[in-house]
Amino acid sequence: MRHRFERFGCVLHHLGNLLGAFGVVLLAPIAVVLLCWGHRGDGLPTLEAFLIPAAGSFLFGLALRTLFKARPLDLASSMLFCTLGWLAASAFGALPFVIGIGASYLNGYFEAMSGFTTTGITVFVGLDRMPLSVLFWRALTQWLGGLGILSFFLAVIFRGGGAHHIFGAESHKISARRPAPGLFNTLKILWGIYVLFTFAGALALALEGMPVFDAVCHSFTALSTGGFSPHDLSIGHYAAAGYRHHRLIEYTVTFIMLLGGMNFLVHYRVLTRDVKALWDNIEIRYWWRFIAGFTVIIMVDHLCRGGGLKACLAGAPAAAAKIEGTLRHTLFQVVSILTTTGFGTQDIGSPFFPALSKQLFLMMMIIGGCVGSTGGGIKMLRVAILHRLVQREIFKLRVSDRTSSGLVIDGKVVPESEVDRVAALFFAWIVLLVLGGGVTALFSGLSAWESFSGMFSALGNIGPCYISAQDMVGLHPVPKVTYILGMLAGRLEILPVLLLFSRRAWK
């Protein structure tokens, strides 16, 4: 019994440390409140919307730190701490939405979880009239969740035992070499690159004519591959509002999303003048092939159905503009979905995208970004491993069923334990997709196509789906709770969430 209490107390002590730091983070939007006082509802109500949760998070964290003792975390304890940390951060992160704009707690929690997991599904409408401090908080939740709430916690304040277990529990990726020896040096480099890209992205968008507030928010949410926008029309707002450089803005946001969807080790190598990192491993090659392949297929499909390809071949004067516009929209949407960002210049359920394109979008939701990126999904490297696994089994059937050959990726044999884990995660994905789609269909009047797309979106941390924003707001609480768990499972790659429900894990 005492040993059981020690593990439980250890997790709660570190959870208290996390909530203490999170209370300080909740104070950040107050700067926006003060700058925008009296504009679009910012004032005393929004000031309280951040002060109250900040005080609550800090005091609750202080109580946990005082009541429970610190001990080093093992792998199981780290996974429990990781899951509880994300749940607790979302619990306090929901309060600004409840206090500031009068949202129900369930909708506020849903929005906070969607933000921290960088999913981007929203249950809010009327963003163009919402207080700017609340919109900034939405964007900040995604920026913090991009590299991980706990990785930020580790980089800033944590120096206890078991740090590598915590990092592995939140970012359980296939083994890769670090940019520098030591976990904390690695975290400093990753967050340094992250901050550098965020600043550069915001500066570029501002120079292209985007309002500074919008530029900061979109840089936060594009690099984190989150997809929250301060406008109901997302990036499409700038074309609709007649911004002079709206095309350049779309290309810039596409590039920022690409940066977020790539392995940050690749960025480190490129920044240290190792440019061959952009093509010298299997994952990055698959990455470029998938982007090019999906873009070409969807673009040709759209043009053939719309007559644009025939017009181009016939030499119509307006054909070049149509081709460029279709390429821009298609590339933006492919990168947005494959990186699991979820920004839109067009609604993915709109007639702009034919049925084939919509089916490919669902496939991209599952695939996701690269390992070590801010993107969700199964990850590109795991897709490559599954592909090689199928090839190996075919080879064994063709040569001899007794042939024994290891799975080789980039000249190294992948451990069988890693192959087993990839297969297990893929199976768990399929099971959760079926369960989530079934729950949605059972508690709503949505079609099977819409129901399953909602769970695709939640589990893939992608955002867009074939459920309209109005239907999502009015969705029954049971599917909303299911999506909350799906978003968390997708972000933490399922296993830490499943461990939370294991009685033996707490023993």
C-alpha positions as CSV (number, residue, x, y, z in Angstrom):
1,M,0.0,0.0,0.0
2,R,2.8,2.4,0.9
3,H,4.6,1.8,-2.5
4,R,1.3,2.4,-4.3
5,F,0.9,5.7,-2.4
6,E,4.5,6.7,-3.3
7,R,3.9,6.4,-7.0
8,F,0.6,8.2,-6.8
9,G,2.1,10.9,-4.7
10,C,5.1,11.3,-6.9
11,V,2.9,11.9,-9.9
12,L,0.8,14.5,-8.1
13,H,3.9,16.3,-6.8
14,H,5.2,16.8,-10.3
15,L,1.7,17.7,-11.5
16,G,1.8,20.5,-8.9
17,N,5.0,21.8,-10.4
18,L,3.5,21.8,-13.8
19,L,0.4,23.6,-12.7
20,G,2.5,26.2,-10.8
21,A,4.3,27.0,-14.1
22,F,1.1,26.9,-16.1
23,G,-0.4,29.5,-13.8
24,V,2.4,31.9,-14.9
25,V,1.7,31.1,-18.6
26,L,-2.0,32.0,-18.1
27,L,-0.9,35.6,-17.3
28,A,0.6,36.1,-20.8
29,P,-2.7,37.2,-22.5
30,I,-3.1,40.0,-19.9
31,A,-0.6,42.0,-22.0
32,V,-3.1,41.9,-24.9
33,V,-6.0,42.8,-22.5
34,L,-4.1,45.9,-21.4
35,L,-3.1,46.9,-25.0
36,C,-6.7,46.4,-26.3
37,W,-8.6,47.7,-23.3
38,G,-12.1,48.8,-24.4
39,H,-11.8,47.3,-27.9
40,R,-13.9,44.3,-28.9
41,G,-14.9,43.4,-25.4
42,D,-11.4,43.4,-23.8
43,G,-11.5,44.9,-20.4
44,L,-12.3,43.9,-16.8
45,P,-14.2,40.7,-17.7
46,T,-11.3,39.4,-19.9
47,L,-8.7,40.5,-17.2
48,E,-10.6,38.4,-14.7
49,A,-10.8,35.6,-17.3
50,F,-7.0,35.1,-17.0
51,L,-6.3,36.2,-13.5
52,I,-8.7,33.8,-11.8
53,P,-7.5,30.6,-13.7
54,A,-3.9,31.7,-13.2
55,A,-4.4,32.1,-9.5
56,G,-6.3,28.8,-9.3
57,S,-3.7,26.9,-11.2
58,F,-0.8,28.3,-9.2
59,L,-2.5,27.7,-5.8
60,F,-3.7,24.2,-6.7
61,G,-0.2,23.4,-7.9
62,L,1.2,24.7,-4.7
63,A,-1.1,22.5,-2.6
64,L,0.0,19.4,-4.6
65,R,3.7,20.2,-4.2
66,T,3.2,20.7,-0.5
67,L,1.1,17.6,0.2
68,F,3.1,15.1,-1.8
69,K,6.8,14.4,-1.9
70,A,9.1,14.5,-4.9
71,R,10.6,11.2,-6.2
72,P,12.3,10.2,-9.5
73,L,9.8,9.2,-12.2
74,D,10.0,5.8,-13.9
75,L,8.6,5.2,-17.3
76,A,5.1,4.2,-16.2
77,S,4.9,7.2,-13.7
78,S,6.0,9.5,-16.5
79,M,3.3,8.4,-18.8
80,L,0.7,8.8,-16.0
81,F,2.1,12.3,-15.2
82,C,2.1,13.1,-18.9
83,T,-1.6,12.2,-19.4
84,L,-2.7,13.9,-16.2
85,G,-0.7,17.0,-17.1
86,W,-2.4,17.5,-20.4
87,L,-5.8,16.9,-18.8
88,A,-5.1,19.3,-16.0
89,A,-3.7,22.0,-18.3
90,S,-6.8,21.8,-20.4
91,A,-9.0,22.0,-17.3
92,F,-7.5,25.3,-16.3
93,G,-6.9,26.4,-19.9
94,A,-10.7,26.2,-20.5
95,L,-11.6,28.7,-17.9
96,P,-10.7,31.9,-19.9
97,F,-13.2,30.7,-22.5
98,V,-15.8,30.2,-19.8
99,I,-15.2,33.4,-17.9
100,G,-14.2,35.6,-20.9
101,I,-16.9,34.8,-23.5
102,G,-19.5,32.8,-21.5
103,A,-18.8,29.4,-23.2
104,S,-20.0,26.3,-21.4
105,Y,-17.3,24.4,-19.5
106,L,-17.5,21.4,-21.9
107,N,-17.1,23.6,-24.9
108,G,-14.3,25.5,-23.2
109,Y,-12.5,22.3,-22.3
110,F,-13.0,21.0,-25.8
111,E,-11.5,24.2,-27.3
112,A,-8.5,24.0,-24.8
113,M,-7.8,20.4,-25.5
114,S,-8.1,21.1,-29.3
115,G,-5.6,23.9,-28.8
116,F,-3.0,22.1,-26.6
117,T,-3.1,19.0,-28.8
118,T,-2.8,21.3,-31.9
119,T,-5.9,19.6,-33.3
120,G,-7.7,22.7,-34.4
121,I,-11.3,21.5,-34.2
122,T,-13.3,24.4,-32.9
123,V,-16.7,24.7,-31.3
124,F,-16.6,28.5,-31.5
125,V,-18.2,30.7,-34.2
126,G,-18.1,34.5,-34.5
127,L,-14.3,34.7,-34.1
128,D,-14.2,38.1,-35.9
129,R,-16.1,39.6,-33.0
130,M,-14.3,37.8,-30.2
131,P,-12.0,39.7,-27.7
132,L,-8.4,39.7,-29.0
133,S,-7.0,38.4,-25.8
134,V,-9.2,35.3,-26.0
135,L,-8.1,34.8,-29.6
136,F,-4.5,35.2,-28.5
137,W,-5.0,32.6,-25.8
138,R,-6.4,30.2,-28.4
139,A,-3.2,30.7,-30.6
140,L,-0.9,30.4,-27.6
141,T,-2.4,27.1,-26.5
142,Q,-1.4,25.7,-29.9
143,W,2.0,27.2,-29.9
144,L,2.8,25.7,-26.4
145,G,1.3,22.3,-27.6
146,G,3.4,22.3,-30.8
147,L,6.6,21.0,-29.2
148,G,4.7,19.8,-26.1
149,I,3.5,21.3,-22.8
150,L,5.8,19.0,-20.9
151,S,8.9,19.7,-23.1
152,F,8.3,23.4,-22.3
153,F,8.0,22.5,-18.6
154,L,11.3,20.4,-18.8
155,A,13.1,23.2,-20.6
156,V,12.1,25.9,-18.2
157,I,11.9,24.6,-14.7
158,F,12.2,20.8,-14.3
159,R,15.5,19.4,-13.1
160,G,14.4,16.3,-11.2
161,G,15.0,12.6,-11.9
162,G,13.3,10.9,-14.8
163,A,13.3,13.8,-17.2
164,H,14.1,11.6,-20.1
165,H,11.1,9.4,-19.2
166,I,8.9,12.4,-19.2
167,F,10.2,13.5,-22.6
168,G,9.7,10.1,-24.0
169,A,6.2,9.8,-22.6
170,E,5.0,13.0,-24.3
171,S,7.1,12.6,-27.5
172,H,7.3,8.9,-27.9
173,K,9.0,8.7,-31.3
174,I,11.2,6.2,-33.1
175,S,14.7,6.6,-31.8
176,A,16.8,9.3,-33.5
177,R,20.1,10.9,-32.7
178,R,19.9,14.2,-30.8
179,P,21.3,17.5,-32.1
180,A,23.4,17.8,-28.9
181,P,24.4,15.5,-26.0
182,G,22.1,15.8,-23.0
183,L,18.3,16.1,-22.9
184,F,18.3,19.7,-21.7
185,N,20.7,20.9,-24.4
186,T,18.5,19.2,-27.0
187,L,15.4,20.9,-25.6
188,K,17.1,24.3,-25.7
189,I,18.1,23.8,-29.3
190,L,14.6,22.6,-30.3
191,W,12.9,25.5,-28.6
192,G,15.5,27.9,-29.9
193,I,14.7,26.8,-33.5
194,Y,11.0,26.9,-32.7
195,V,11.1,30.5,-31.4
196,L,13.4,31.6,-34.3
197,F,10.9,30.2,-36.9
198,T,7.9,31.7,-35.1
199,F,9.5,35.2,-35.1
200,A,10.5,34.9,-38.7
201,G,7.1,33.7,-39.8
202,A,5.3,36.5,-37.9
203,L,7.7,39.1,-39.4
204,A,7.2,37.8,-43.0
205,L,3.4,37.8,-42.7
206,A,3.4,41.4,-41.2
207,L,5.6,42.6,-44.0
208,E,3.1,41.2,-46.5
209,G,0.4,43.3,-45.1
210,M,-1.2,41.1,-42.5
211,P,-2.1,42.9,-39.3
212,V,0.5,42.4,-36.7
213,F,-1.9,40.6,-34.3
214,D,-3.0,38.3,-37.1
215,A,0.6,37.7,-38.1
216,V,1.6,36.6,-34.6
217,C,-1.4,34.3,-34.2
218,H,-1.0,32.7,-37.6
219,S,2.7,32.2,-37.0
220,F,1.9,30.5,-33.7
221,T,-0.7,28.2,-35.2
222,A,1.0,27.5,-38.5
223,L,4.3,26.5,-37.1
224,S,2.7,24.4,-34.4
225,T,0.5,22.8,-37.1
226,G,-2.5,23.7,-35.0
227,G,-4.8,25.7,-37.4
228,F,-6.6,28.1,-35.1
229,S,-7.2,31.4,-36.9
230,P,-8.6,34.6,-35.5
231,H,-11.1,34.7,-38.4
232,D,-14.1,32.5,-39.2
233,L,-12.9,32.2,-42.9
234,S,-9.4,31.2,-41.7
235,I,-6.7,32.2,-44.3
236,G,-9.5,32.7,-46.9
237,H,-10.4,35.8,-45.0
238,Y,-7.6,37.8,-46.6
239,A,-8.7,37.0,-50.2
240,A,-12.4,37.8,-49.2
241,A,-11.3,41.1,-47.6
242,G,-9.4,42.1,-50.7
243,Y,-5.9,42.1,-49.2
244,R,-3.4,43.1,-51.9
245,H,-0.9,40.3,-51.2
246,H,-3.3,37.5,-50.2
247,R,-1.7,35.1,-52.6
248,L,1.7,35.7,-51.2
249,I,0.3,35.3,-47.7
250,E,-1.1,31.9,-48.7
251,Y,2.3,30.8,-50.0
252,T,4.1,32.0,-46.9
253,V,1.7,30.2,-44.6
254,T,2.2,27.1,-46.7
255,F,5.9,27.3,-46.2
256,I,5.5,27.9,-42.4
257,M,3.3,24.8,-42.2
258,L,5.9,22.8,-44.1
259,L,8.5,23.8,-41.5
260,G,6.3,22.6,-38.7
261,G,5.5,19.3,-40.4
262,M,9.2,18.4,-40.8
263,N,11.5,16.7,-38.3
264,F,13.2,19.5,-36.3
265,L,16.4,17.5,-36.5
266,V,16.3,18.2,-40.3
267,H,16.0,22.0,-39.5
268,Y,19.0,21.7,-37.1
269,R,21.1,20.0,-39.7
270,V,20.2,22.6,-42.4
271,L,20.9,25.5,-40.0
272,T,24.3,23.9,-39.4
273,R,24.9,23.8,-43.2
274,D,24.2,20.1,-43.7
275,V,21.8,20.8,-46.6
276,K,21.7,17.1,-47.7
277,A,19.4,16.5,-44.7
278,L,16.6,17.6,-47.0
279,W,16.8,14.3,-49.0
280,D,19.2,11.9,-47.3
281,N,16.8,9.8,-45.3
282,I,13.7,7.7,-46.1
283,E,11.2,9.8,-44.2
284,I,12.0,13.1,-45.8
285,R,12.0,11.4,-49.3
286,Y,8.5,10.0,-48.5
287,W,7.5,13.4,-47.3
288,W,8.3,15.2,-50.6
289,R,6.8,12.4,-52.6
290,F,3.5,12.4,-50.7
291,I,3.2,16.2,-51.0
292,A,3.9,16.2,-54.7
293,G,1.8,13.1,-55.4
294,F,-1.3,14.3,-53.5
295,T,-1.0,17.8,-55.0
296,V,-0.8,16.6,-58.6
297,I,-3.6,14.1,-58.2
298,I,-6.0,16.5,-56.5
299,M,-5.2,19.4,-58.9
300,V,-5.6,17.3,-62.0
301,D,-8.9,15.9,-60.7
302,H,-10.2,19.3,-59.9
303,L,-9.1,20.8,-63.3
304,C,-10.5,17.9,-65.3
305,R,-13.9,18.2,-63.6
306,G,-13.9,22.0,-63.9
307,G,-12.7,22.2,-67.6
308,G,-9.6,24.1,-66.6
309,L,-7.1,21.5,-68.1
310,K,-8.9,21.5,-71.5
311,A,-8.9,25.3,-71.5
312,C,-5.2,25.4,-70.7
313,L,-4.4,23.0,-73.5
314,A,-6.6,25.1,-75.9
315,G,-4.6,28.1,-75.0
316,A,-7.3,30.1,-73.3
317,P,-6.0,33.5,-71.9
318,A,-7.5,33.0,-68.4
319,A,-6.2,29.4,-68.2
320,A,-2.8,30.3,-66.6
321,A,-4.5,32.2,-63.8
322,K,-6.9,29.4,-63.2
323,I,-4.1,26.9,-63.1
324,E,-2.1,29.0,-60.7
325,G,-5.1,29.6,-58.4
326,T,-5.9,25.9,-58.4
327,L,-2.3,24.9,-57.7
328,R,-2.1,27.5,-54.8
329,H,-5.3,26.3,-53.2
330,T,-4.5,22.6,-53.7
331,L,-0.9,22.9,-52.4
332,F,-2.1,24.9,-49.4
333,Q,-4.8,22.4,-48.6
334,V,-2.5,19.3,-49.1
335,V,0.2,20.8,-46.9
336,S,-2.3,22.0,-44.3
337,I,-3.9,18.5,-44.0
338,L,-0.7,16.4,-44.3
339,T,1.0,18.5,-41.7
340,T,-2.3,18.2,-39.7
341,T,-2.5,22.0,-39.4
342,G,-6.0,22.4,-40.7
343,F,-5.9,25.9,-42.0
344,G,-8.2,26.4,-45.0
345,T,-8.5,28.7,-48.0
346,Q,-11.5,26.5,-48.9
347,D,-13.7,24.3,-46.8
348,I,-12.6,20.7,-47.5
349,G,-16.3,19.8,-47.7
350,S,-17.0,22.4,-50.3
351,P,-17.7,21.7,-54.0
352,F,-14.2,23.1,-54.8
353,F,-12.8,19.6,-53.9
354,P,-14.4,16.7,-55.8
355,A,-15.2,13.3,-54.1
356,L,-11.8,11.8,-54.9
357,S,-10.0,14.7,-53.2
358,K,-12.1,14.3,-50.1
359,Q,-11.2,10.7,-49.8
360,L,-7.5,11.5,-50.2
361,F,-7.9,14.1,-47.5
362,L,-9.0,11.4,-45.1
363,M,-5.9,9.3,-46.0
364,M,-3.7,12.3,-45.3
365,M,-5.3,12.8,-41.9
366,I,-4.1,9.4,-40.9
367,I,-0.5,9.8,-42.4
368,G,0.3,13.1,-40.8
369,G,3.7,14.8,-40.5
370,C,7.2,13.6,-39.8
371,V,8.6,12.1,-36.6
372,G,10.0,14.9,-34.4
373,S,7.7,17.5,-36.0
374,T,4.8,19.4,-34.5
375,G,2.4,17.5,-36.7
376,G,0.0,14.7,-35.7
377,G,-1.0,11.5,-37.5
378,I,0.7,8.1,-37.5
379,K,3.8,9.9,-38.8
380,M,5.6,9.5,-42.2
381,L,8.4,7.3,-40.9
382,R,5.9,4.8,-39.5
383,V,4.1,4.7,-42.9
384,A,7.5,4.0,-44.5
385,I,8.1,1.2,-41.9
386,L,4.7,-0.4,-42.7
387,H,5.4,-0.1,-46.4
388,R,8.7,-1.8,-46.0
389,L,7.1,-4.5,-43.8
390,V,4.6,-5.3,-46.5
391,Q,7.5,-5.5,-49.0
392,R,9.4,-7.8,-46.7
393,E,6.5,-10.2,-46.4
394,I,6.0,-10.3,-50.1
395,F,9.7,-11.0,-50.6
396,K,9.5,-13.9,-48.1
397,L,6.6,-15.4,-50.0
398,R,8.4,-15.0,-53.3
399,V,11.7,-16.4,-52.2
400,S,11.0,-18.7,-49.3
401,D,8.7,-18.5,-46.3
402,R,11.7,-19.6,-44.1
403,T,13.7,-16.6,-45.2
404,S,14.6,-14.4,-42.3
405,S,15.5,-10.8,-43.0
406,G,15.5,-7.7,-40.8
407,L,13.7,-4.5,-41.7
408,V,16.3,-2.1,-42.9
409,I,15.7,1.7,-42.8
410,D,18.4,4.1,-43.9
411,G,21.0,1.4,-43.7
412,K,20.1,0.3,-40.1
413,V,18.0,-2.7,-39.0
414,V,14.9,-1.6,-37.2
415,P,14.4,-3.5,-34.0
416,E,11.6,-6.0,-34.1
417,S,10.2,-4.4,-30.9
418,E,9.8,-1.1,-32.8
419,V,8.1,-2.9,-35.7
420,D,5.7,-4.5,-33.2
421,R,5.0,-1.1,-31.6
422,V,4.2,0.5,-35.0
423,A,1.8,-2.4,-35.8
424,A,0.2,-2.1,-32.4
425,L,-0.3,1.7,-32.8
426,F,-1.8,1.3,-36.2
427,F,-4.2,-1.3,-35.0
428,A,-5.1,0.9,-32.0
429,W,-5.7,3.8,-34.4
430,I,-8.1,1.7,-36.5
431,V,-10.0,0.6,-33.4
432,L,-10.4,4.1,-32.0
433,L,-11.5,5.4,-35.4
434,V,-14.3,2.8,-35.6
435,L,-15.4,3.4,-32.0
436,G,-15.3,7.2,-32.3
437,G,-17.2,7.2,-35.6
438,G,-19.8,4.8,-34.2
439,V,-20.3,6.9,-31.1
440,T,-20.8,10.0,-33.3
441,A,-23.3,8.3,-35.5
442,L,-25.2,6.9,-32.5
443,F,-25.6,10.3,-30.8
444,S,-26.2,12.5,-33.8
445,G,-28.1,12.7,-37.0
446,L,-24.9,12.9,-39.1
447,S,-24.1,10.6,-42.0
448,A,-21.5,7.8,-41.7
449,W,-19.2,9.9,-43.8
450,E,-19.4,12.9,-41.5
451,S,-19.3,10.8,-38.3
452,F,-16.1,9.0,-39.2
453,S,-14.5,12.1,-40.5
454,G,-14.9,13.7,-37.1
455,M,-12.9,11.0,-35.4
456,F,-10.4,11.1,-38.2
457,S,-9.9,14.7,-37.4
458,A,-9.7,14.3,-33.6
459,L,-7.4,11.3,-33.6
460,G,-5.2,12.8,-36.3
461,N,-5.0,16.2,-34.6
462,I,-6.0,17.8,-37.8
463,G,-9.1,20.0,-37.3
464,P,-11.1,20.1,-40.6
465,C,-13.7,17.4,-41.1
466,Y,-17.0,17.1,-42.9
467,I,-19.0,18.2,-39.9
468,S,-19.9,21.9,-40.2
469,A,-18.9,24.3,-37.5
470,Q,-22.6,24.8,-36.6
471,D,-23.2,21.1,-36.3
472,M,-20.0,20.7,-34.2
473,V,-21.2,23.4,-31.8
474,G,-24.5,21.6,-31.3
475,L,-23.0,18.1,-31.1
476,H,-24.2,15.9,-28.2
477,P,-21.9,15.9,-25.2
478,V,-21.0,12.2,-25.6
479,P,-19.3,12.6,-29.0
480,K,-17.6,15.8,-27.7
481,V,-16.1,13.9,-24.8
482,T,-15.1,11.1,-27.2
483,Y,-13.3,13.6,-29.4
484,I,-11.5,15.1,-26.4
485,L,-10.1,11.7,-25.5
486,G,-9.4,11.1,-29.2
487,M,-7.4,14.3,-29.5
488,L,-5.4,13.5,-26.4
489,A,-4.8,9.9,-27.6
490,G,-3.7,11.1,-31.0
491,R,-1.3,13.7,-29.5
492,L,0.3,11.3,-27.0
493,E,0.2,8.4,-29.4
494,I,-2.4,6.4,-27.5
495,L,-0.3,4.3,-25.1
496,P,0.0,6.9,-22.2
497,V,-3.7,7.5,-22.3
498,L,-4.5,3.8,-22.3
499,L,-2.1,3.4,-19.3
500,L,-4.2,5.8,-17.3
501,F,-7.1,3.3,-17.2
502,S,-4.8,0.4,-16.1
503,R,-5.2,-0.4,-12.4
504,R,-1.8,-2.1,-12.4
505,A,-0.1,1.0,-13.6
506,W,-0.8,2.8,-10.3
507,K,0.5,-0.1,-8.2
